[in-house]
Amino acid sequence: MTDRASELTENLHKVETRIASACASAGRNRDEVTLIVVTKTYPASDVRLLSELGVRHVAENRDQDAAPKAAACADLSLTWHFVGQLQTNKVRSVVGYADVVQSVDRIKLVSALSAAAVRAEREVGTLIQVALDADSGARGERGGVAPDGIEELATAVAGAPGLRLDGLMTVAPLAGPYANREQAAFERLLELSSLLRADHPAANMVSAGMSADLEAAVAAGATHVRVGTAVLGVRPRLG
Ligand SMILES: *Cc1c(COP(=O)(O)O)cnc(C)c1O
């Protein structure tokens, strides 16, 4: 085994142990939580190693990096998640490889994704990204729609050809009422998810929690955690 392979093996094992013990503490089954490894800034060779180690879900946040990486790993049958802020001019490219776009936060993006998915003859899963620190109607600094904008977006996605409404995503806010209160933030996301599921029962994905706060997300009921640093190491640059 190469050094990198043993490093990734060890890190994955640690993350797996954290997820399993968070599930046990919360009285949840381990299979209720899916690990998505965020491979941004790391090379396709790492994605390949992760795949050999049993990882099935990977995430990227910049189309420029993700498109060639996904192409280089097309033989691995991984599920690719797009988790970054998305400009409409990148949508055609993203739809070419992303199975799930987790960062849907405005109507214009819904129409663009739908048109691209239809054109590519693909069905793209979508999560609505919620900004728990955004005011009514506004979007957060790091993307995401304010909670009172979820319903309108959900209706748009549900009616959009080529798109499938899968659920909600959030990043724990650094500012506002939920700053330093990850657990409360994620519990709020779960409440919003149950409101969403009243109208859209199949939209049951809840993507929350990263390297630093995955335990809080699992405790709150997240179905997907997005872990980068704890698996791959500290990123060489901001990604
Ligand atoms: C980078 C990133 C992650 C992973 O963050 P880590 O702290 O490295 O685990 C999760 N979600 C999103 C949206 C990201 O951009």
The ligand as an SDF file (V2000), in Angstrom:
LIG
                    3D

 15 15  0  0  0  0  0  0  0  0999 V2000
  -15.6390   21.8290    1.8450 C   0  0  0  0  0  0  0  0  0  0  0  0
  -17.0400   21.5360    2.1670 C   0  0  0  0  0  0  0  0  0  0  0  0
  -17.3770   20.5140    3.0850 C   0  0  0  0  0  0  0  0  0  0  0  0
  -16.3360   19.6910    3.8330 C   0  0  0  0  0  0  0  0  0  0  0  0
  -15.7220   20.4870    4.8030 O   0  0  0  0  0  0  0  0  0  0  0  0
  -14.6040   19.8870    5.7920 P   0  0  0  0  0  0  0  0  0  0  0  0
  -14.5800   20.8550    6.9100 O   0  0  0  0  0  0  0  0  0  0  0  0
  -13.3380   19.8330    5.0240 O   0  0  0  0  0  0  0  0  0  0  0  0
  -15.0730   18.5440    6.2010 O   0  0  0  0  0  0  0  0  0  0  0  0
  -18.7170   20.2610    3.3040 C   0  0  0  0  0  0  0  0  0  0  0  0
  -19.6790   20.9700    2.6830 N   0  0  0  0  0  0  0  0  0  0  0  0
  -19.4170   21.9450    1.8110 C   0  0  0  0  0  0  0  0  0  0  0  0
  -20.5280   22.6850    1.1720 C   0  0  0  0  0  0  0  0  0  0  0  0
  -18.0930   22.2590    1.5280 C   0  0  0  0  0  0  0  0  0  0  0  0
  -17.8150   23.2610    0.6600 O   0  0  0  0  0  0  0  0  0  0  0  0
  1  2  1  0
  2  3  1  0
  2 14  2  0
  3  4  1  0
  3 10  2  0
  4  5  1  0
  5  6  1  0
  6  7  2  0
  6  8  1  0
  6  9  1  0
 10 11  1  0
 11 12  2  0
 12 13  1  0
 12 14  1  0
 14 15  1  0
M  END
$$$$
